[in-house]
């Protein structure tokens, strides 16, 4: 299996992307194509004693910054690492594409360059988030489409169910509709019509879920419009960081608290690992005709390696084929 990696995308590119790609190559047995400025990639590898033997490098002279417009991937920067990588994927020169770069550009490229799965109205951004019961859930859509129609949310539910079952090994995934209350009559016209569609769909729909239910693992897939999803995502990440910060502050306060920390250190480390996004790596752009994964923008080598692992499992499980069947 060949994975195309955007060597120039992300806050810590190219070093951490190269390291993560090499780790994935050695650990998971995948072939890697690094796309980016060839001179910069080789110099970075040489400076850090990284062996690029067996790694293909495809030169790209431009980079799409995180603050640039999403459509830069189409016309403004046609020779960017992301644009070149998308063309390679579309031409069949790789099985999947992973980038820690501009999220908007990645969604645009996935939709307009690699195209959509037949029947899918709009691809969605689908991050995996941990919950307090030791598992995780998928949030879909987390920002690709700020406005949505009921049919789009139905498709998100089907795609999310396929992913959680085939890649995350969750049996009969529970699907919840994000809403301001659990009662069927709550929400706007979007939620009302979506609820009706989800009730009739061949999925394990459990009804409406509130924001406070998500950390408790009430469902495995949460569907919503991109505006709502992005608010949930950013609030969830911010809350997790705040909790970790306060715990470190508490256990480092004085000798007594440091002593207490020593007694529960192993439990603390396990809890931190459960909520560490580096363990999950990234999220698929669900609905694209070929596998496209978004790694965290601040990806270190471990994060990017795990993003490639999930991408490999996504390809092997033929999630796109499963989605195509469900939509049909």
VOPAGU-2260 file (C-alpha; in pm, 1 decimal, decimal comma):
REM VOPAGU-2260
SITE   aa  ch    i         X         Y         Z
SITE  UNK   A    0       0,0       0,0       0,0
SITE  UNK   A    1     131,9     344,0     -92,7
SITE  UNK   A    2      49,8     644,8     126,7
SITE  UNK   A    3     100,5     995,5     -11,6
SITE  UNK   A    4     212,3    1235,9     262,6
SITE  UNK   A    5     207,5    1615,7     246,4
SITE  UNK   A    6     559,1    1685,4     374,0
SITE  UNK   A    7     504,9    2061,1     395,9
SITE  UNK   A    8     164,8    2072,0     570,0
SITE  UNK   A    9     130,9    2144,0     942,1
SITE  UNK   A   10     296,4    2347,8    1214,8
SITE  UNK   A   11     591,3    2109,3    1251,5
SITE  UNK   A   12     659,9    2029,8     886,2
SITE  UNK   A   13     869,9    1898,7     734,1
SITE  UNK   A   14    1071,8    1733,5    1015,4
SITE  UNK   A   15     789,6    1573,7    1216,8
SITE  UNK   A   16     604,8    1470,1     901,4
SITE  UNK   A   17     915,8    1298,3     765,6
SITE  UNK   A   18     983,7    1125,9    1099,0
SITE  UNK   A   19     623,3    1010,8    1134,6
SITE  UNK   A   20     615,2     882,7     778,4
SITE  UNK   A   21     937,3     686,9     826,1
SITE  UNK   A   22     808,8     540,2    1153,4
SITE  UNK   A   23     487,6     432,3     977,6
SITE  UNK   A   24     686,0     282,4     691,0
SITE  UNK   A   25     893,1      73,1     931,0
SITE  UNK   A   26     610,6     -21,7    1168,1
SITE  UNK   A   27     317,6     -75,9     931,9
SITE  UNK   A   28     497,7    -182,7     615,1
SITE  UNK   A   29     349,3      88,3     392,8
SITE  UNK   A   30     524,4     260,7     104,5
SITE  UNK   A   31     558,1     637,5     142,7
SITE  UNK   A   32     557,2     917,7    -113,6
SITE  UNK   A   33     662,0    1251,5      35,9
SITE  UNK   A   34     536,2    1554,3    -155,6
SITE  UNK   A   35     706,2    1890,0    -110,6
SITE  UNK   A   36    1020,5    2088,1    -183,7
SITE  UNK   A   37    1268,4    1810,9    -261,9
SITE  UNK   A   38    1570,5    2014,7    -156,5
SITE  UNK   A   39    1415,5    2108,4     177,0
SITE  UNK   A   40    1304,4    1749,7     246,6
SITE  UNK   A   41    1646,7    1601,8     173,1
SITE  UNK   A   42    1829,6    1871,5     370,3
SITE  UNK   A   43    1599,8    1823,6     668,8
SITE  UNK   A   44    1652,1    1447,4     660,3
SITE  UNK   A   45    2030,4    1486,8     634,4
SITE  UNK   A   46    2044,4    1735,8     922,5
SITE  UNK   A   47    1852,6    1494,5    1146,2
SITE  UNK   A   48    2018,5    1167,0    1039,0
SITE  UNK   A   49    1700,2    1032,6     880,2
SITE  UNK   A   50    1736,1     763,3     614,6
SITE  UNK   A   51    1508,5     823,6     314,7
SITE  UNK   A   52    1603,7     499,7     140,7
SITE  UNK   A   53    1296,9     348,9     -22,7
SITE  UNK   A   54    1094,6     668,9      13,0
SITE  UNK   A   55     973,0     839,2    -303,9
SITE  UNK   A   56     991,5    1219,2    -314,6
SITE  UNK   A   57     775,1    1421,1    -554,4
SITE  UNK   A   58     880,9    1783,1    -586,4
SITE  UNK   A   59     634,6    2066,7    -522,7
SITE  UNK   A   60     749,4    2428,6    -510,2
SITE  UNK   A   61     461,5    2589,6    -318,6
SITE  UNK   A   62     297,8    2556,1      23,1
SITE  UNK   A   63     -59,6    2642,5     126,0
SITE  UNK   A   64     -43,9    2820,7     461,6
SITE  UNK   A   65    -304,8    2757,7     731,1
SITE  UNK   A   66    -452,0    3108,6     692,4
SITE  UNK   A   67    -493,6    3095,3     313,1
SITE  UNK   A   68    -825,8    3056,3     134,8
SITE  UNK   A   69    -948,0    2700,8      87,5
SITE  UNK   A   70    -969,3    2730,4    -291,7
SITE  UNK   A   71    -593,1    2798,2    -309,6
SITE  UNK   A   72    -555,9    2425,9    -371,3
SITE  UNK   A   73    -730,7    2468,2    -708,2
SITE  UNK   A   74    -593,3    2777,5    -884,7
SITE  UNK   A   75    -382,5    3007,1    -668,2
SITE  UNK   A   76    -117,7    2746,4    -581,9
SITE  UNK   A   77    -136,6    2461,8    -833,7
SITE  UNK   A   78     218,7    2349,3    -749,7
SITE  UNK   A   79     163,2    2336,6    -374,3
SITE  UNK   A   80     244,4    2012,4    -193,5
SITE  UNK   A   81    -127,5    1957,1    -128,6
SITE  UNK   A   82    -234,7    2022,4    -489,0
SITE  UNK   A   83      34,2    1793,5    -631,0
SITE  UNK   A   84     -53,9    1522,6    -378,7
SITE  UNK   A   85    -421,5    1537,6    -475,6
SITE  UNK   A   86    -333,5    1496,8    -842,5
SITE  UNK   A   87    -114,2    1196,6    -762,2
SITE  UNK   A   88    -402,0    1039,1    -571,3
SITE  UNK   A   89    -648,3    1108,4    -854,0
SITE  UNK   A   90    -408,3     955,4   -1106,9
SITE  UNK   A   91    -384,8     634,4    -904,9
SITE  UNK   A   92     -23,5     691,9    -797,9
SITE  UNK   A   93    -110,8     625,3    -436,0
SITE  UNK   A   94    -381,2     453,6    -231,4
SITE  UNK   A   95    -448,8     736,6      12,6
SITE  UNK   A   96    -340,9    1090,1     104,4
SITE  UNK   A   97    -256,8    1228,0     451,9
SITE  UNK   A   98    -194,4    1594,0     534,9
SITE  UNK   A   99    -162,9    1804,8     848,3
SITE  UNK   A  100    -214,1    2118,9     641,0
SITE  UNK   A  101    -496,6    2364,9     576,8
SITE  UNK   A  102    -826,6    2191,3     666,3
SITE  UNK   A  103   -1039,6    2397,4     430,4
SITE  UNK   A  104    -809,2    2337,7     135,3
SITE  UNK   A  105    -804,4    1966,8     214,6
SITE  UNK   A  106   -1185,3    1951,1     205,1
SITE  UNK   A  107   -1198,8    2149,1    -120,4
SITE  UNK   A  108    -933,0    1932,2    -283,4
SITE  UNK   A  109   -1099,5    1615,0    -165,1
SITE  UNK   A  110   -1433,3    1728,7    -306,1
SITE  UNK   A  111   -1326,4    1882,9    -636,8
SITE  UNK   A  112   -1002,5    1705,2    -729,9
SITE  UNK   A  113   -1050,4    1348,0    -607,7
SITE  UNK   A  114   -1430,8    1394,4    -633,9
SITE  UNK   A  115   -1709,9    1253,2    -416,2
SITE  UNK   A  116   -1844,4     901,6    -374,8
SITE  UNK   A  117   -2135,8     870,1    -616,1
SITE  UNK   A  118   -2451,5     985,3    -438,6
SITE  UNK   A  119   -2278,8    1174,0    -157,3
SITE  UNK   A  120   -2392,9    1536,2    -149,1
SITE  UNK   A  121   -2109,7    1687,7      56,7
SITE  UNK   A  122   -1803,3    1526,9     218,1
SITE  UNK   A  123   -1766,6    1600,4     589,0
SITE  UNK   A  124   -1481,6    1639,5     835,4
SITE  UNK   A  125   -1496,8    1352,2    1085,8
SITE  UNK   A  126   -1261,1    1367,1    1386,4
SITE  UNK   A  127   -1245,5    1090,0    1646,4
SITE  UNK   A  128   -1277,2    1214,2    2006,0
SITE  UNK   A  129   -1222,7    1022,3    2334,3
SITE  UNK   A  130   -1484,5     992,6    2606,8
SITE  UNK   A  131   -1461,8     923,7    2980,6
SITE  UNK   A  132   -1551,8     554,8    2951,6
SITE  UNK   A  133   -1228,2     473,6    2773,5
SITE  UNK   A  134   -1364,4     465,0    2419,7
SITE  UNK   A  135   -1418,7     721,7    2147,7
SITE  UNK   A  136   -1682,1     865,9    1915,9
SITE  UNK   A  137   -1688,8    1021,9    1570,4
SITE  UNK   A  138   -1814,5    1378,1    1522,1
SITE  UNK   A  139   -1951,2    1442,8    1174,2
SITE  UNK   A  140   -1951,7    1711,6    1033,2
SITE  UNK   A  141   -1695,3    1906,9    1234,5
SITE  UNK   A  142   -1660,9    2206,8    1004,8
SITE  UNK   A  143   -1648,1    2121,3     635,2
SITE  UNK   A  144   -2002,8    2248,6     564,8
SITE  UNK   A  145   -2135,9    2518,0     797,0
SITE  UNK   A  146   -2487,4    2469,2     664,2
SITE  UNK   A  147   -2647,4    2131,8     600,0
SITE  UNK   A  148   -2962,9    1964,3     476,1
SITE  UNK   A  149   -3132,7    1664,5     640,0
SITE  UNK   A  150   -3018,6    1433,1     358,8
SITE  UNK   A  151   -2657,6    1532,0     425,5
SITE  UNK   A  152   -2688,0    1444,7     794,5
SITE  UNK   A  153   -2842,7    1109,7     701,9
SITE  UNK   A  154   -2541,1    1038,2     482,7
SITE  UNK   A  155   -2305,7    1144,3     763,4
SITE  UNK   A  156   -2479,0     893,4     989,3
SITE  UNK   A  157   -2432,6     612,9     737,3
SITE  UNK   A  158   -2069,2     701,8     667,8
SITE  UNK   A  159   -1985,9     738,1    1035,9
SITE  UNK   A  160   -2144,3     401,0    1115,1
SITE  UNK   A  161   -1941,4     231,6     842,2
SITE  UNK   A  162   -1616,5     386,2     967,7
SITE  UNK   A  163   -1671,1     306,9    1335,9
SITE  UNK   A  164   -1763,4     -52,2    1256,9
SITE  UNK   A  165   -1494,2    -128,6     997,0
SITE  UNK   A  166   -1198,6      75,5    1127,7
SITE  UNK   A  167   -1262,3     130,6    1500,1
SITE  UNK   A  168   -1414,4    -218,2    1546,8
SITE  UNK   A  169   -1732,7     -95,1    1717,6
SITE  UNK   A  170   -2017,2    -344,3    1684,1
SITE  UNK   A  171   -2351,3    -193,1    1577,9
SITE  UNK   A  172   -2242,8     171,9    1633,9
SITE  UNK   A  173   -2494,2     395,0    1813,3
SITE  UNK   A  174   -2578,4     710,0    1619,5
SITE  UNK   A  175   -2698,8    1026,2    1792,4
SITE  UNK   A  176   -2825,1    1356,3    1652,6
SITE  UNK   A  177   -2671,7    1660,2    1826,0
SITE  UNK   A  178   -2953,1    1875,0    1965,5
SITE  UNK   A  179   -3047,4    2111,5    2248,0
SITE  UNK   A  180   -3257,3    1841,3    2416,0
SITE  UNK   A  181   -3324,5    1469,9    2395,4
SITE  UNK   A  182   -3695,6    1509,7    2322,4
SITE  UNK   A  183   -3801,6    1443,8    1964,2
SITE  UNK   A  184   -3968,7    1784,9    1925,9
SITE  UNK   A  185   -3655,8    1982,8    2024,9
SITE  UNK   A  186   -3441,6    2176,4    1778,9
SITE  UNK   A  187   -3498,4    2352,6    1449,8
SITE  UNK   A  188   -3652,8    2232,2    1126,3
SITE  UNK   A  189   -3316,1    2075,6    1034,0
SITE  UNK   A  190   -3317,4    1854,8    1344,2
SITE  UNK   A  191   -3686,3    1763,4    1307,1
SITE  UNK   A  192   -3652,4    1647,6     946,6
SITE  UNK   A  193   -3320,0    1474,9    1011,0
SITE  UNK   A  194   -3468,4    1287,2    1306,6
SITE  UNK   A  195   -3741,8    1148,1    1082,1
SITE  UNK   A  196   -3487,1    1030,2     824,2
SITE  UNK   A  197   -3259,8     870,2    1082,4
SITE  UNK   A  198   -3549,4     683,0    1240,9
SITE  UNK   A  199   -3617,9     508,9     908,6
SITE  UNK   A  200   -3254,8     442,3     817,2
SITE  UNK   A  201   -3081,6     105,8     850,4
SITE  UNK   A  202   -2858,0     224,5    1135,8
SITE  UNK   A  203   -2863,0     204,9    1515,8
SITE  UNK   A  204   -3017,6     548,4    1576,7
SITE  UNK   A  205   -3063,1     624,1    1947,8
SITE  UNK   A  206   -3222,5     969,1    1913,6
SITE  UNK   A  207   -3112,6    1318,2    2012,0
SITE  UNK   A  208   -2802,5    1372,1    2226,5
SITE  UNK   A  209   -2701,9    1684,8    2415,2
SITE  UNK   A  210   -2350,7    1825,2    2437,4
SITE  UNK   A  211   -2314,3    1708,0    2796,9
SITE  UNK   A  212   -2382,7    1348,2    2689,2
SITE  UNK   A  213   -2080,7    1325,8    2459,5
SITE  UNK   A  214   -1804,2    1293,6    2722,8
SITE  UNK   A  215   -2003,1    1009,4    2882,5
SITE  UNK   A  216   -1990,3     790,8    2572,9
SITE  UNK   A  217   -2364,6     796,5    2506,2
SITE  UNK   A  218   -2311,4     725,8    2136,8
SITE  UNK   A  219   -2045,5     623,1    1884,6
SITE  UNK   A  220   -2134,8     864,2    1603,6
SITE  UNK   A  221   -2263,5    1220,0    1652,7
SITE  UNK   A  222   -2411,5    1390,1    1345,5
SITE  UNK   A  223   -2470,6    1761,9    1305,3
SITE  UNK   A  224   -2413,2    2054,5    1068,8
SITE  UNK   A  225   -2056,4    2180,5    1038,0
SITE  UNK   A  226   -2119,6    2501,3    1234,3
SITE  UNK   A  227   -2246,4    2309,9    1537,3
SITE  UNK   A  228   -1983,3    2040,2    1497,0
SITE  UNK   A  229   -1693,3    2282,2    1491,8
SITE  UNK   A  230   -1818,8    2450,4    1809,8
SITE  UNK   A  231   -1845,7    2108,8    1977,4
SITE  UNK   A  232   -1496,4    2011,3    1859,4
SITE  UNK   A  233   -1323,1    2329,1    1976,4
SITE  UNK   A  234   -1508,5    2334,6    2309,6
SITE  UNK   A  235   -1428,5    1968,3    2369,6
SITE  UNK   A  236   -1058,4    2014,6    2295,2
SITE  UNK   A  237   -1040,4    2332,0    2503,8
SITE  UNK   A  238   -1208,0    2167,0    2801,5
SITE  UNK   A  239    -974,6    1866,8    2787,3
SITE  UNK   A  240    -669,8    2096,7    2782,7
SITE  UNK   A  241    -807,8    2298,3    3075,3
SITE  UNK   A  242    -862,9    1982,2    3282,1
SITE  UNK   A  243    -510,1    1858,1    3214,2
SITE  UNK   A  244    -365,0    2198,7    3298,7
SITE  UNK   A  245    -550,3    2219,3    3630,0
SITE  UNK   A  246    -445,7    1864,8    3724,1
SITE  UNK   A  247     -78,9    1944,9    3661,9
SITE  UNK   A  248    -117,0    2266,7    3859,7
SITE  UNK   A  249    -287,8    2083,3    4147,3
SITE  UNK   A  250     -34,4    1802,3    4176,0
SITE  UNK   A  251     261,4    2037,5    4153,5
SITE  UNK   A  252     134,5    2282,1    4412,8
SITE  UNK   A  253     337,4    2168,6    4717,3
SITE  UNK   A  254     517,6    1873,0    4871,3
SITE  UNK   A  255     194,4    1707,9    4987,6
SITE  UNK   A  256      32,1    1728,4    4645,9
SITE  UNK   A  257     350,0    1604,0    4475,6
SITE  UNK   A  258     351,6    1306,8    4713,8
SITE  UNK   A  259     -11,8    1236,5    4627,4
SITE  UNK   A  260      72,2    1262,0    4258,9
SITE  UNK   A  261     337,0     994,9    4299,3
SITE  UNK   A  262      78,6     756,6    4443,8
SITE  UNK   A  263    -160,0     794,5    4150,8
SITE  UNK   A  264      93,4     862,4    3874,1
SITE  UNK   A  265      22,3     546,0    3674,6
SITE  UNK   A  266    -352,5     617,8    3677,9
SITE  UNK   A  267    -288,5     976,7    3575,5
SITE  UNK   A  268     -73,2     868,1    3284,4
SITE  UNK   A  269    -343,5     629,2    3164,1
SITE  UNK   A  270    -605,9     903,5    3181,6
SITE  UNK   A  271    -384,9    1149,1    2994,5
SITE  UNK   A  272    -319,3     886,8    2727,5
SITE  UNK   A  273    -694,6     832,0    2680,2
SITE  UNK   A  274    -740,6    1202,1    2608,7
SITE  UNK   A  275    -425,1    1248,2    2405,2
SITE  UNK   A  276    -515,3    1334,5    2043,6
SITE  UNK   A  277    -173,2    1204,4    1938,6
SITE  UNK   A  278    -314,3     852,5    1990,4
SITE  UNK   A  279    -588,8     907,7    1731,7
SITE  UNK   A  280    -372,4    1087,4    1477,8
SITE  UNK   A  281    -633,0    1245,7    1258,3
SITE  UNK   A  282    -967,5    1219,9    1085,4
SITE  UNK   A  283   -1096,2    1116,4     744,0
SITE  UNK   A  284   -1268,1    1351,4     502,9
SITE  UNK   A  285   -1574,2    1128,6     477,7
SITE  UNK   A  286   -1742,2    1106,2     139,0
SITE  UNK   A  287   -1445,5    1154,0     -93,7
SITE  UNK   A  288   -1406,6     896,2    -371,5
SITE  UNK   A  289   -1052,6     817,8    -255,5
SITE  UNK   A  290    -913,5     809,3     101,0
SITE  UNK   A  291    -814,2    1154,0     231,4
SITE  UNK   A  292    -707,1    1200,3     595,0
SITE  UNK   A  293    -652,3    1519,7     792,6
SITE  UNK   A  294    -384,9    1487,9    1059,9
SITE  UNK   A  295    -377,6    1740,1    1343,7
SITE  UNK   A  296    -218,6    2070,2    1243,8
SITE  UNK   A  297      23,3    2049,2    1535,7
SITE  UNK   A  298     116,6    1688,2    1454,2
SITE  UNK   A  299     437,4    1549,1    1595,9
SITE  UNK   A  300     591,0    1233,3    1450,3
SITE  UNK   A  301     376,8    1006,6    1671,2
SITE  UNK   A  302      56,3    1183,5    1567,7
SITE  UNK   A  303     134,0    1160,8    1197,8
SITE  UNK   A  304     238,7     796,9    1228,3
SITE  UNK   A  305     -97,0     715,6    1389,6
SITE  UNK   A  306    -280,3     910,3    1118,8
SITE  UNK   A  307    -112,8     685,8     861,1
SITE  UNK   A  308    -209,5     379,1    1066,0
SITE  UNK   A  309    -576,8     482,0    1060,7
SITE  UNK   A  310    -551,4     558,0     690,1
SITE  UNK   A  311    -408,8     211,5     623,2
SITE  UNK   A  312    -693,1      50,5     820,1
SITE  UNK   A  313    -945,6     267,7     633,6
SITE  UNK   A  314    -816,3     143,3     298,8
SITE  UNK   A  315    -794,9    -220,4     410,5
SITE  UNK   A  316   -1151,2    -214,5     546,8
SITE  UNK   A  317   -1279,0     -73,2     214,9
SITE  UNK   A  318   -1482,1     190,8     398,9
SITE  UNK   A  319   -1544,2     377,1      73,4
SITE  UNK   A  320   -1692,1      60,2     -76,0
SITE  UNK   A  321   -1912,1      14,5     231,8
SITE  UNK   A  322   -2031,9     374,7     208,4
SITE  UNK   A  323   -2109,6     330,5    -160,6
SITE  UNK   A  324   -2325,7      27,2     -80,0
SITE  UNK   A  325   -2507,2     210,2     198,2
SITE  UNK   A  326   -2578,8     515,4     -16,4
SITE  UNK   A  327   -2697,2     301,0    -306,2
